[in-house]
């Protein structure tokens, strides 16, 4: 991953959130997303990253 800029620091995520949504729109956005709450980072085994 190449990032342009000065004095940049890349870090890992510190918080884990649970988000619920209905569907994806045609332009790649979430339809009706809602924040369900924070999760413990230790309980992150069932979490996955959405494709870019």
N, C-alpha and C positions, 0 to 999 in steps of 0.2 A: 504494500500500500504506500503510495507516494503522495505526500501532502506538501503543498507549497506554503511558505510563510516563515516568519522569524519567531524564535523562542516558543515553539509549539511543544506541548507535552500531551501525549496520548495516554489515557488511563482506561482501566477496566470499569464497567458499570458498578456502582456502589449500592444501588437500590434495585429491587425486583418488584414489579407491579403486576397485578392481575387485571387484564382488560378483556371485556366481552364485546363482541360486535356481531351484527346481523349478517353482513356479506361484504364483498368487495365491489366497488363501482367499476365502470368500464375504463376509467382513467387511473385505476390502481390505488384508490383511496378507500379507507374503511367506512362502511355505512353504519351509522348509529353506534359509534364506540362509546363505551361507558367504563369508568374506573371502578373496579370492584374492591380494591384494597391493596395494601402492601403485603408482601410475602417475605418469609425468612430466607436469606440467601442460602442457608444450608438445605432448604427444601426446594432447591432449584433443579433437581434432577429431572423433573417432568416438564421443564421449560425448554422451548426451542426458539430460535431466531427466525423471523420472517425473511424471505428472500428480498434482496434489494431490487 
